[in-house]
Amino acid sequence: MASTSNRSGSDSFYGGTASYRAREGLSTRPVASSDEIQLRIDPMHADLDDEITGLFSQVKQLRNVAQEIGSEAKFQKDFLDQLQLTMIKAQAGVKNNIRKLNKSIIKHGSNHIVHVVLFALVCFFVVYMWSKLSRR
């Protein structure tokens, strides 16, 4: 809906405001207070009802979109809250398991390095024997 602005040379006649016309059939009238504008609608141009109906449907669509955005934001907030709670529980579980592992290592000694070295030697010996047997 295009609106045009018509200014007349006598701004004081309209209380210091310009005469604004949105469509044919609308005109402003001077009032006592300069903060108010009164519109007179010419009944010859009834297409304003169609425009008002169109605007009403657009407002209804925008309201529906705003409600959808609000419900989506609430869903995502709830999802993030649940995810944060899950992460806090997982961190507590990992911390508890690390504490138990450290206590077990201190209590039973840290001979896991010896086990790793022995495993590496056994693997090396198996590869060496396999290479000797495959050459024959």
N, C-alpha and C positions, 0 to 999 in steps of 0.2 A: 504494500500500500504506500504509494508515494505521497509525500506531503509537500506542499509548497507554502512558502511564506510570502505574503504580500505586505509590504510596509507602505503605509501612506505617509504623506508629508506632515500630518498633524498628529504626532505621537501624544501630545497633551490631551487630545480628545479621548484617547483610550486609557487615560490614567498613567501615562508614561510607558505603556506597553504597546507593542506593535499588534496589528491585526493579523491573526494567524488563521489560515484556512486549510483544512485537511482535504476537503472535497467540496464540490459545488453543493450548496445548500446549507453549509455551516458558516456562521459568521459570529464574531464576538460583539458583545454589547458593553458599553462602559458601565462601570459600577462605582459605588462610592469608595470602596476600599481598593487600593491598587494591588492587593494580594489575591484578589479573586477575579476569575474570568467566567463570564456566563456565555453559554453557547445557545444559539437558536438553531433548531434543526428544521429544515424545510421539508414538509411531508411529501413533496414531489419526488424526492430522491430516496426511495425506500430500499435501495441496495445496501444501506447501512446495517439492516437486520441480517443480511447474508454475511457481511463482514464480521459482525458481532458473533454470529453463530460459528464462523470459521475460527475466530480468535478463541472462542470458548472451547472448541475441540482441540486447538493447539495447546491451550492451557491444561486441558485434561490429559493430553499426551505427555506434556512436560511433567505434570504431577505424577503420572504413572512411572515415568523414567526416574524421577527423583526417588520414588518409593522403592523401585528396583535397586537403585544405587545404594540406598540406605540398607536394604536387606542384604545385599551382597557385602557391604562393608561390615555389617554385624556378623555375617557368616565367617568372613575372613578373620575378624578379630577373635571370634571364638576358636577358630582353627589355630591361630597363632598362640593363643593362650594355652590350648591343649598341647601344642607342640613344645612350648616352653616348659610346661610341667613335665612332659616326657623327657626332655633334655635334662632337667634338674634331677629327675629320678635316675637317669642313665649315668650322669656324672657321679652321683652319690654311690651307685653300684660299683662303678669302676674304681673310685677312690677306696671303697671298702675292700674290694678284691686286691688292690695293690697293697694295702695295709696288711692283709692276711698273707700275701705272698712274701712280703718283706719279713714278717714275723717267722714264717716257715723257713726262709733262707737263713735267718739268724739262728733259729733253734736247731736245725739239722745241718748246718754248715753249708758252705757254698762250693760243693764239689761238682757242680754242673759243668764247670770248665773242663775238668778232668774227663767227664763223659764225652764232651764234644771233641776233645783231642783224641781220645781212644776211637771214637767213631770215624774220625778222619783217617787215622792210621789203618783201621780195618778196611775202609773203602780203598785207600791207596794200595794195600796189600792185595785186595781182590782184583783191582785193575791190573796190577803188575803180573799176577799169576795168570790172568786171562790173556794178557798180551804174550806171555811166554808160551802158553799152550796153543795159541792160535798160530804161532810161527812154525810149528812142527808139522 
